[in-house]
Amino acid sequence: MTNTQITLIQIDNYGPWTVTPGPRREVDLQTLQSRLYADLSQLVGNRDGYVFFTRFDNMVAVTNGLDMDDHALIQESVRNRYPVTVSFGVATGTSPVHALSDATNLIQDAGSAQDKSRREILDGRVIKEEFRSADDVQIAHFDVVDATGKYTDELDAFGAFIEIEQAYASLMRYMYEAHDSLSFFVGGDNIISVCPDLDAAAYDDAIEHVLEETGIQVRVGVGEGSTPHDAGYAAKHALEVGRADESLVEFH
């Protein structure tokens, strides 16, 4: 049984900051957001976690293996590098969706995202070491079958982007609603899903749903581990095996 630890990362008072003392240049805001995501990805990744950008002012991290001291050190690093601070809500659960919901409630209960008095909230709980296991995290790594041949080399760049985004949107909603999973576009034609304990039939259903809704064929490699890095690395290996064997669902 999986036991996923999710951290919601929310920039404090970001909306008002973007227009104070006057509206800031969009290019500067985009640069700050992308650099902050890159730094958080590295800070969490160095501890074997994953960060996904979602809306950039809100980011979702899978943080199995990180304790509250790790989270506090990451907050300190952001404070020292950026003109904004971040709040963290940390929660756990057999369902990633439920864990994220609990993490969201922790931050919302502490104040609005545009509350000037809310700064660097760090609330919640982590999985204690004695309760961790080798299969706490299940990661599914999806990609589009022959994306280069069908889209990248055939369509204009934006047309190819639309096709891939349609597959992502279909998969993201289906995995969220049907399987309590959180799915994130990570570039190219790749989508990573953080899942509860799903079997091959559940992934077959997801692949069929995307094909029926969009006409796009995806495949998936699935891995498990005690940390997001371990599970994600196993999923990448499974995906490569699936490509070689021309199978659509592969577990490692």
C-alpha positions, 0 to 999 in steps of 0.5 A: 500500500502506498503512503505518499507524502505531499507538500504544497508550496505556495508563494506568500502574498505573490499577487499583490507583490506583482503590482507593488509599487506598480505593475512589474514587467511580465518578463521579470515575473516569468523569470522569477517564477522559472528560477524559483521552480528550478531552485526548488526542484534542485533543493527538493531533488537533492533530497530525492524528492520531486517538484512540479510547477503547476501554476508556478505560484503554487507548486506540488512536491512529492517529499517522501524522505524529507522531514520538517527540518528539511522543509525549514532549510528550503524555506530559508534558502528561498528567503535568502535568494528571493524577494518573496517567501514560500509557505509549505503544507505537508500531508500524507496519505494512501491517496496523493489527491487526499494528501494534497487536499489536506496539505492545501487546507493547512495553508488555507487555514493559516491565511489567504494567498494574498494575506500580507501577514502570512509568511513562511507557514510550515505546518503538517506532518511527515512519515516517521522513519519507522513507518516508511516502506520500500513501496510508499511511492508509486510513480507512472511515467507516460509518454506519447507513442511515436510523438516525433514521427507523428507530431514533432516532425509532421506538424508546426511546433505549435500544432504539435504542442496542442496535440501533446497538451490534449493528451496531457489534459485528458490523462490528467483529468482521468487519473485525478477523477478515476484514480486519485492520482496527480499528473504533471506535464514535464516537457517533451511528450512526458507526463508523470503521475503520482499514484496510489497502489494501482494495478495494470488494469487501471493503467490500461483503462487510462490509456484507452480513455486518452485514445478514445477522447483524443486519438492519441496513443500513450504508453506508461512505465510504472515504478515503486520506491521509498522515495520519489527518486527511487520510484521515478527511476524505476518508472523510467526503466520500465518505460524503456522496456515498454518501448523495446517490447512495444508494450503499453504498460510495463511495471519495474 
